[in-house]
């Protein structure tokens, strides 16, 4: 500034370097089918940001109401020795005729597990069939947004195996190309009503053709979850397929003059709604049973997105999203033992690790795996390492924009280096980086003769090298015991 008038002037001198503004690490984007998709009163297929289930309902509607034909209903009528009904219990098995529009339920379990701010893309309406082109088009719409850091497509498992893998591959490709997001994928289970482990489901999923450099940007979870969320169903249309009496099939009525064999007061083939007039006690009892037991089975990706957000907020993105409980879940759909999980956790051939959700006595349903799909990589084996790098890379990249077109000289290099080092020291203090002192935890290099040649400077290139020793999870804790001889 040139001074021309006598007087006292105040100038503030900037002594601190610019700072790194950290980006948010857990903002999922959900792609799926909705009742409608409206914003400001107009139909839209664009991504919409929401912060709660109430906002989802405002922009996208409710769950699809299931028709009663989608369930095999078994009713067990309890009777006393005099043939009086003392209670009714209901059990069910979902059939293939149930619609696969599960995004609303996925949002419920996402928010229940700690989720918050997210984006939703309506790939289609309930009148549309779930297809790979529609879901893939929804994935492409998220590519245009910078903020999302997680991709979730819970309805992809409704597709056949080949198109399911295509959608998964598209999500991994986008995450790899943009390098600022991570895909949470579901292993498709061909027969969800089957409670036993089927290795064919794993083999089909591991047919993913992506190279390891793509696989490190995603993680897969297995099995489905038995949730405590109720289906939205037309209760009166539910057909009672099987009737039991005190837990057994009722015997055929005895031929007179012998005493009659006790028989149920309801008949197989009747709808629950038909009991309103003929047996109101049974109707009310079964209505209560439907509300308590007709629960949704969901693939785990939406719950995991909520857990990622919860762990990031409570501990930090550098904490592995594992050894934590899953809310709104009664049990995994398939019980997995240690031997089976060993083969899922470590794929010695292709490295496509699959994280398992297990049930432990006294602890409930727990996430018991923290590997990316690139499970054999020493660098990118763990989810928290990949996601921490994503966050740091994007945070530093956006915070360094000020240096573009600044003089490519030592003053600029020192400011860039100080800015990044100050940020990484904070991360080290928070426990994200391993090392007894900052020099052991990270390095930042920039300068002529160190990261740049004179030709680089001449060409306007400023190279900054950053090394991080990210804290890794203790995946295998080994306790060694031995006998000690008595010495006194």
C-alpha positions in Angstrom: 0.0 0.0 0.0 1.2 3.5 -0.8 0.8 6.1 1.9 0.2 9.7 0.8 -1.6 11.3 3.7 0.1 11.9 7.1 -1.3 9.8 9.9 -1.1 6.5 11.8 -2.0 3.3 9.9 -2.8 -0.1 11.2 -1.8 -3.2 9.3 -2.5 -6.8 10.3 0.2 -9.2 9.5 -0.8 -12.9 8.8 1.6 -15.1 10.8 -0.3 -18.4 10.7 -0.3 -20.6 7.6 -3.6 -21.6 6.0 -5.4 -24.5 7.7 -6.9 -27.7 6.4 -10.6 -27.8 6.6 -11.6 -31.4 7.1 -14.3 -32.9 4.9 -17.1 -35.0 6.3 -16.3 -38.7 6.1 -19.7 -40.5 6.3 -22.3 -39.0 4.0 -24.0 -42.0 2.2 -25.9 -41.8 -1.0 -28.7 -44.4 -1.3 -30.0 -45.5 -4.7 -33.3 -47.3 -4.9 -37.0 -47.4 -5.7 -39.5 -45.1 -3.9 -43.2 -44.4 -3.8 -42.6 -41.0 -5.5 -39.8 -38.4 -5.7 -40.9 -34.8 -5.3 -39.1 -31.6 -4.3 -40.8 -28.3 -4.2 -43.9 -30.0 -5.5 -42.4 -31.2 -8.7 -41.3 -34.7 -9.8 -37.5 -35.1 -9.8 -35.0 -37.9 -10.3 -32.1 -35.8 -9.0 -30.4 -36.6 -5.7 -32.1 -35.1 -2.7 -30.3 -34.4 0.6 -32.2 -35.5 3.7 -31.4 -35.6 7.4 -34.1 -37.8 8.9 -36.7 -40.4 8.1 -39.4 -37.7 8.3 -37.7 -35.9 5.4 -37.5 -39.1 3.5 -41.2 -39.6 3.8 -41.8 -36.0 2.7 -39.7 -36.3 -0.5 -40.1 -40.0 -1.3 -43.2 -41.4 0.4 -43.7 -44.6 2.5 -42.9 -48.3 2.1 -44.8 -50.3 -0.5 -47.8 -52.0 1.1 -47.4 -55.8 0.7 -50.3 -57.9 -0.4 -51.2 -60.8 1.9 -50.3 -63.4 -0.8 -46.6 -62.8 -0.2 -46.4 -64.8 3.0 -46.9 -68.4 4.1 -48.7 -68.0 7.5 -48.8 -70.7 10.1 -51.1 -70.2 13.1 -50.8 -72.3 16.2 -54.0 -72.3 18.3 -53.5 -73.2 21.9 -56.4 -75.0 23.7 -57.1 -76.3 27.2 -58.3 -79.8 27.9 -61.9 -78.6 27.4 -61.2 -77.4 23.9 -61.3 -73.7 24.7 -58.9 -71.5 22.8 -56.3 -70.0 25.1 -54.1 -68.2 22.6 -52.9 -67.9 19.0 -49.3 -67.8 17.8 -48.2 -66.8 14.3 -45.1 -67.6 12.4 -44.4 -66.8 8.7 -42.1 -67.4 5.8 -41.7 -64.7 3.2 -42.3 -66.1 -0.3 -40.8 -65.0 -3.7 -44.0 -63.0 -4.4 -43.0 -60.3 -1.9 -42.0 -57.1 -3.6 -38.3 -56.2 -3.3 -38.8 -52.5 -2.8 -36.9 -52.2 0.5 -35.4 -48.7 0.4 -37.8 -47.3 3.0 -36.9 -50.1 5.4 -33.2 -49.5 4.6 -33.6 -45.9 5.6 -35.2 -46.9 8.8 -32.3 -49.1 9.8 -29.8 -46.6 8.6 -31.1 -43.9 10.9 -31.5 -46.4 13.8 -27.8 -47.2 13.6 -26.5 -43.7 13.9 -27.0 -42.4 10.3 -27.8 -38.7 9.7 -27.1 -36.5 6.7 -27.4 -38.4 3.4 -28.5 -38.3 -0.2 -31.2 -40.4 -1.9 -31.7 -41.0 -5.6 -35.0 -42.5 -6.7 -34.0 -44.9 -9.5 -37.7 -45.6 -10.2 -41.2 -45.9 -8.7 -43.0 -48.9 -7.2 -44.7 -49.3 -10.6 -41.3 -49.9 -12.2 -39.5 -53.2 -12.2 -36.1 -53.3 -10.4 -33.6 -53.5 -13.2 -29.8 -53.0 -13.5 -30.0 -50.1 -16.0 -32.3 -48.1 -13.6 -30.0 -48.7 -10.6 -26.9 -48.1 -12.6 -28.4 -44.8 -13.9 -29.0 -43.9 -10.2 -25.4 -44.6 -9.4 -24.3 -42.4 -12.2 -26.4 -39.4 -10.9 -24.4 -39.5 -7.6 -21.2 -39.1 -9.7 -22.1 -35.5 -10.3 -22.1 -34.7 -6.5 -18.9 -34.0 -4.6 -20.3 -34.4 -1.1 -21.3 -38.1 -0.8 -18.6 -40.4 0.6 -20.4 -43.8 0.7 -22.5 -45.6 -1.9 -25.3 -47.9 -0.8 -27.6 -49.9 -3.2 -29.7 -52.2 -0.9 -32.1 -53.3 -3.7 -29.4 -54.5 -6.0 -29.7 -58.0 -4.4 -33.2 -58.2 -5.9 -31.5 -58.7 -9.3 -30.2 -61.9 -10.8 -26.5 -62.7 -10.0 -25.0 -61.2 -13.2 -26.8 -57.8 -13.1 -26.3 -57.6 -9.4 -22.5 -57.8 -9.9 -22.8 -55.2 -12.7 -24.3 -52.7 -10.3 -21.7 -53.5 -7.7 -18.9 -53.1 -10.3 -20.3 -49.7 -11.3 -20.3 -48.5 -7.7 -16.7 -49.7 -7.2 -15.6 -48.1 -10.5 -17.1 -44.7 -9.5 -15.4 -44.9 -6.1 -12.1 -45.7 -7.7 -12.3 -43.0 -10.4 -13.4 -40.2 -8.0 -11.2 -41.5 -5.0 -13.4 -39.7 -2.5 -16.0 -42.4 -1.7 -16.4 -46.0 -0.6 -18.9 -48.6 -1.7 -20.7 -50.8 0.8 -21.9 -53.9 -1.0 -24.2 -56.8 -0.1 -23.6 -60.5 -0.9 -26.7 -61.7 -2.7 -28.4 -64.7 -1.0 -30.3 -66.7 -3.7 -32.7 -68.2 -1.1 -33.2 -65.8 1.8 -35.7 -68.1 3.5 -33.0 -70.8 3.8 -31.2 -70.5 7.2 -28.1 -72.5 6.4 -24.9 -71.2 4.9 -24.6 -71.7 1.2 -21.2 -71.3 -0.3 -22.7 -70.9 -3.8 -23.8 -67.4 -2.8 -20.2 -66.5 -1.9 -18.8 -68.1 -5.1 -21.3 -66.1 -7.2 -20.4 -62.8 -5.5 -16.6 -63.4 -5.8 -17.1 -63.6 -9.6 -16.7 -59.7 -9.4 -14.3 -59.0 -12.2 -12.8 -55.7 -10.9 -9.1 -55.4 -10.4 -7.7 -55.0 -6.9 -7.2 -51.2 -7.5 -11.0 -51.0 -7.7 -11.7 -53.6 -5.0 -9.9 -51.5 -2.3 -12.6 -48.9 -2.6 -15.4 -51.2 -1.3 -16.4 -53.7 1.3 -18.9 -56.6 1.2 -21.1 -57.8 4.1 -22.9 -61.1 4.8 -25.5 -62.4 5.7 -28.9 -60.6 5.6 -30.4 -59.3 8.9 -33.5 -60.4 10.7 -34.8 -56.9 11.7 -37.4 -55.8 14.2 -39.0 -53.6 11.5 -42.5 -54.6 10.5 -43.6 -55.0 6.9 -46.2 -52.6 5.8 -48.8 -55.3 4.9 -52.5 -55.6 4.2 -53.2 -57.6 7.3 -56.7 -58.6 6.5 -55.5 -60.2 3.2 -53.1 -62.5 4.9 -54.1 -66.1 4.1 -53.7 -68.6 6.9 -51.8 -71.4 5.1 -51.4 -73.9 7.9 -53.2 -74.4 11.2 -51.6 -76.2 14.2 -53.3 -77.3 17.4 -51.0 -77.0 20.5 -48.0 -77.1 18.2 -49.1 -80.2 16.2 -51.2 -80.9 13.1 -54.8 -81.4 14.3 -55.9 -85.1 14.2 -58.8 -86.1 12.0 -62.2 -85.9 13.8 -63.1 -89.2 15.4 -66.0 -91.1 14.0 -69.1 -91.1 16.3 -70.1 -92.4 18.8 -66.5 -91.9 20.2 -65.9 -88.5 21.9 -65.0 -85.9 19.2 -61.3 -85.0 18.7 -60.6 -81.3 19.6 -60.4 -79.2 16.5 -59.1 -75.6 15.9 -61.6 -72.7 15.9 -60.0 -71.3 12.7 -59.4 -73.0 9.3 -56.5 -73.1 6.9 -57.3 -71.1 3.8 -59.2 -68.3 5.6 -57.9 -64.8 5.6 -57.2 -63.1 8.8 -59.7 -60.4 7.9 -62.5 -63.0 7.6 -62.1 -63.6 11.4 -63.4 -60.2 12.2 -67.0 -61.3 12.2 -66.7 -65.0 13.1 -63.9 -65.0 15.7 -63.0 -61.5 16.9 -60.8 -62.9 19.7 -58.7 -64.8 17.2 -58.6 -61.8 14.9 -57.3 -59.4 17.6 -54.7 -61.9 18.8 -53.4 -62.5 15.3 -53.4 -58.8 14.5 -51.1 -58.4 17.6 -48.9 -61.3 16.4 -48.6 -59.7 12.9 -47.4 -56.4 14.4 -44.9 -58.2 16.6 -43.5 -60.9 14.3 -44.0 -60.0 10.6 -40.5 -58.5 10.3 -38.4 -57.4 7.4 -35.3 -59.3 6.3 -32.7 -56.8 5.0 -29.3 -56.9 3.3 -26.8 -55.3 5.7 -25.5 -52.4 3.7 -27.9 -49.8 5.0 -27.3 -50.7 8.6 -23.5 -50.7 8.0 -23.8 -47.2 6.5 -25.4 -46.1 9.7 -22.6 -47.8 11.7 -19.9 -46.1 9.6 -21.5 -42.7 10.5 -21.8 -43.7 14.2 -18.2 -44.9 14.5 -16.9 -41.8 12.6 -18.8 -39.5 14.9 -18.0 -41.3 18.2 -14.4 -42.3 17.5 -13.2 -41.1 14.1 -12.9 -42.5 10.6 -9.6 -44.2 11.5 -11.5 -46.6 13.9 -12.5 -49.8 12.1 -16.3 -50.1 11.9 -16.3 -53.5 13.6 -17.0 -55.1 17.0 -20.0 -52.9 17.3 -23.7 -53.9 17.8 -26.4 -53.6 15.1 -29.6 -51.9 16.2 -33.1 -52.9 15.1 -31.8 -56.5 14.5 -32.8 -59.7 16.3 -30.3 -62.0 14.6 -28.4 -62.6 11.4 -30.3 -64.7 8.9 -27.5 -67.3 8.8 -25.5 -68.4 11.7 -21.7 -68.4 10.9 -19.1 -70.3 12.9 -15.3 -69.5 13.1 -14.3 -72.0 10.4 -16.8 -70.7 7.9 -15.8 -67.1 8.6 -12.2 -67.9 8.1 -12.9 -68.7 4.5 -15.0 -65.6 4.1 -12.5 -63.3 5.8 -9.5 -64.5 3.9 -9.8 -65.3 0.2 -6.4 -66.8 -0.6 -7.0 -66.8 -4.3 -8.5 -63.4 -5.3 -8.4 -61.6 -1.9 -12.1 -60.8 -2.0 -12.7 -60.7 1.7 -16.3 -60.7 2.9 -17.1 -59.3 6.3 -19.5 -61.3 8.5 -22.2 -60.1 10.9 -22.5 -62.7 13.7 -24.5 -63.3 16.8 -22.7 -63.8 20.1 -24.2 -65.0 23.3 -24.7 -62.1 25.7 -23.6 -59.5 23.2 -26.2 -59.6 20.5 -25.6 -59.1 16.8 -22.1 -57.8 16.1 -20.2 -56.7 13.0 -17.2 -59.1 13.0 -15.1 -58.0 10.0 -13.3 -54.9 8.9 -11.7 -55.7 5.5 -12.0 -54.2 2.1 -12.6 -56.4 -0.9 -8.8 -56.1 -1.5 -8.2 -58.3 1.5 -4.8 -59.7 0.5 -3.3 -56.2 0.1 -0.8 -55.1 2.8 -1.6 -51.5 2.1 -5.4 -51.4 1.6 -6.6 -54.5 3.5 -8.6 -52.5 6.1 -11.6 -50.3 5.6 -10.6 -47.6 8.1 -7.2 -47.2 6.3 -8.8 -46.7 2.9 -11.4 -44.4 4.2 -8.9 -42.3 6.3 -6.8 -41.8 3.2 -9.9 -40.8 1.3 -10.7 -38.2 3.9 -7.2 -36.8 4.2 -6.5 -36.7 0.5 -9.7 -34.8 -0.2 -9.3 -32.5 2.7 -5.7 -31.5 1.8 -6.6 -31.3 -1.9 -9.4 -28.8 -1.3 -7.4 -26.8 1.3 -4.4 -26.4 -1.0 -6.3 -24.7 -3.8 -5.2 -21.3 -2.5 -1.6 -22.2 -3.6 -2.5 -22.5 -7.3 -0.8 -19.7 -9.2 1.1 -18.6 -6.1 4.9 -18.1 -6.7 6.5 -21.6 -6.9 9.2 -20.6 -4.4 10.3 -21.5 -0.9 7.8 -19.2 0.8 4.9 -21.0 -0.7 6.4 -24.4 -0.1 6.9 -23.6 3.6 3.3 -22.5 4.0 1.9 -25.6 2.2 4.1 -27.8 4.3 3.2 -26.1 7.6 -0.5 -26.3 6.8 -0.4 -30.0 6.1 1.9 -30.8 9.1 -0.3 -28.9 11.5 -3.3 -30.9 10.3 -1.6 -34.2 10.6 -0.2 -33.5 14.1 -3.9 -33.0 15.1 -4.7 -36.4 13.6 -1.8 -38.0 15.4 -2.8 -36.5 18.7 -6.3 -37.9 18.2 -4.9 -41.4 17.7 -5.4 -41.8 13.9 -1.7 -42.2 13.2 0.7 -44.7 14.8 4.0 -43.5 16.2 5.6 -42.4 19.4 6.2 -39.0 18.0 5.0 -37.1 14.9 8.1 -37.9 12.9 7.3 -41.6 13.3 3.7 -41.1 12.3 3.9 -39.0 9.1 6.1 -37.0 6.8 5.5 -34.0 4.5 8.1 -33.2 1.8 8.2 -30.3 -0.6 11.1 -28.4 -2.1 13.6 -28.0 -4.9 16.0 -31.0 -4.9 13.7 -32.9 -2.6 10.5 -33.4 -4.5 11.1 -31.2 -7.5 13.7 -30.6 -10.1 14.5 -27.2 -11.7 12.6 -28.5 -14.7 9.5 -29.1 -12.6 9.6 -25.6 -11.3 10.1 -24.3 -14.8 7.0 -26.2 -15.8 4.9 -24.8 -13.0 4.8 -28.1 -11.0 4.9 -28.2 -7.2 5.2 -31.8 -5.9 4.2 -32.5 -2.3 4.8 -35.9 -0.9 2.9 -37.1 2.2 3.4 -40.3 4.0 1.0 -41.6 6.7 1.3 -44.4 9.2 -2.4 -45.0 9.8 -3.3 -47.0 12.9 -4.5 -50.5 11.9 -7.0 -52.6 13.8 -5.9 -55.5 16.0 -7.7 -58.1 14.0 -6.1 -61.2 15.6 -5.4 -61.0 19.4 -3.4 -64.1 20.5 -3.2 -64.9 24.2 -0.4 -67.4 25.0 -0.6 -69.4 28.2 1.7 -72.0 29.7 2.3 -73.9 32.9 4.7 -72.4 35.4 6.5 -74.8 37.8 6.0 -74.2 41.5 9.1 -72.5 42.9 8.2 -72.1 46.6 
